[in-house]
């Protein structure tokens, strides 16, 4: 096979769009066409308002679009003309983190390519490698068989999700003992065998990959008669759900065991900062819990559109009656100050940097009293003293600050994630 001149990528979503935009930038001699059946999405890729937000993506697309980067709904034509089709030629799993996808693509830890061991499979691996060597050192291009490649992707995300669930389990213990999970995480993170990445306690992980890939791993283990392994990874998901329920229960209990008809400002709806993606966002789950309790939610996110928020909340509602009642309790604010005006509590669900820089004195004056802040992402740690001086009652993940513990402990005991009784251990 001669040099690659045309690439077709089927799917213009969070992976296909950014990946092929970077390939086009790094390989100017190759024409890259991204196709999708969704005409509205393709129109957005061809406009000034891209369908997804990712730092650096707009600049890459604008630099290459119309030169060697094209977005089209003509799938048949793009497939016919392509030398390489990105969909299932080989196994080439992506390891992008939303919010840093462009830098991840330009400077990856590794590129993983899996294929079969036939001569055709090896030629295909070499052909795809020839694309990446334009900007990725050969030492970072790993070639494996197909199963190793696919399981490496699942295992990587499962390990990262497991670390988050592990530190979140410790955060629950910290809140009832008086420890600070940030101090614990720092202490164990200095151990070089553990490292400090993905030890940030929070309201739980979200996004399109972690839960999906862990559940894929669970399914594979069950299907291949490895029930003990399946149960191990299933617990990562269950702990994530527990953390969300625990945080929501803490909000209710601190607000004197009821949020019915109380206004709550929910800041952040994306599953993490620097993305507009809401898939499996903890904000959806927290919102649903509070809606079920009758709270009036005022939601603000700098990058998630109103239509997306309402669609996500609608999908989380079981019946038409619940849907009508639930959505009547939700308002979308145009800025964080509007969301917080006359609110009983602020709930921070996404770690957007702008939430660190708000005028909390102005916010406090406009809130009902007592005014609560529930920091679900530990982004206000440096402001806790100042916030308390202003009059806020501050609650955060993995740390005991105010007098809500008596409510919280009793509420936790009612949750359906039961623990076995402790046994006395002789030391």
Beta strands, then each sheet from edge to edge (+ up, - down):
strand 1: 6-10
strand 2: 31-35
strand 3: 69-72
strand 4: 84-86
strand 5: 111-114
strand 6: 141-144
strand 7: 263-267
strand 8: 296-300
strand 9: 330-332
strand 10: 345-348
strand 11: 372-375
strand 12: 393-396
sheet 1: 3+ 2+ 1+ 4+
sheet 2: 5+ 6+
sheet 3: 9+ 8+ 7+ 10+ 11+ 12+
end
